[in-house]
């Protein structure tokens, strides 16, 4: 698992998000299709990333449900 923390602002690319979550990028893609994780935003023609605030809120919500 990736040891750095997820950024609290800005954007995070899907491969970095997968590293932070300790899953494969295809798992992140599947979660997006299943609407289990906030959808990424298109930043450019070839750049798609996740809003770090939305991801942190999603993680906080998940932690609340698990605890």
C-alpha positions in Angstrom: 0.0 0.0 0.0 1.2 3.5 -0.8 2.3 5.3 2.4 1.8 9.0 1.5 -1.5 10.6 2.3 -4.2 11.5 -0.2 -4.0 15.2 -1.1 -6.7 17.3 0.6 -7.2 19.6 -2.3 -6.7 19.6 -6.0 -6.9 16.4 -8.1 -5.5 12.9 -8.0 -5.0 10.7 -11.0 -6.5 7.2 -10.9 -3.2 5.3 -10.8 -2.2 7.3 -7.7 -5.6 6.8 -6.1 -5.3 3.1 -6.7 -1.9 3.2 -5.0 -3.3 5.1 -2.0 -6.2 2.7 -1.7 -4.0 -0.4 -2.2 -6.0 -1.7 -5.1 -5.5 -2.1 -8.9 -6.5 0.6 -11.3 -9.1 -1.7 -12.8 -10.7 -1.9 -9.4 -11.0 1.9 -9.3 -12.5 1.8 -12.8 -15.0 -0.9 -11.7 -16.0 1.1 -8.6 -16.6 4.2 -10.8 -18.8 2.1 -13.2 -20.7 0.8 -10.1 -21.0 4.3 -8.7 -19.3 3.1 -5.5 -16.7 6.0 -5.7 -17.1 9.6 -6.8 -16.7 9.9 -10.6 -13.5 11.5 -12.0 -13.6 14.8 -13.9 -12.2 15.4 -17.3 -9.4 18.0 -17.0 -8.3 17.9 -20.6 -8.6 15.8 -23.8 -6.4 13.0 -22.3 -6.4 13.9 -18.6 -9.0 12.6 -16.2 -8.6 12.8 -12.4 -10.5 12.6 -9.2 -11.4 15.6 -7.0 -9.3 15.1 -3.9 -12.0 16.8 -1.7 -14.7 14.3 -3.0 -12.4 11.4 -2.5 -11.5 12.4 1.1 -15.2 12.9 1.9 -16.0 9.5 0.4 -13.3 7.9 2.5 -14.5 9.7 5.7 -18.1 8.4 4.9 -16.8 4.9 4.5 -14.8 5.0 7.7 -18.0 6.2 9.5 -20.0 3.2 8.2 -17.3 0.7 9.0 -16.6 1.9 12.6 
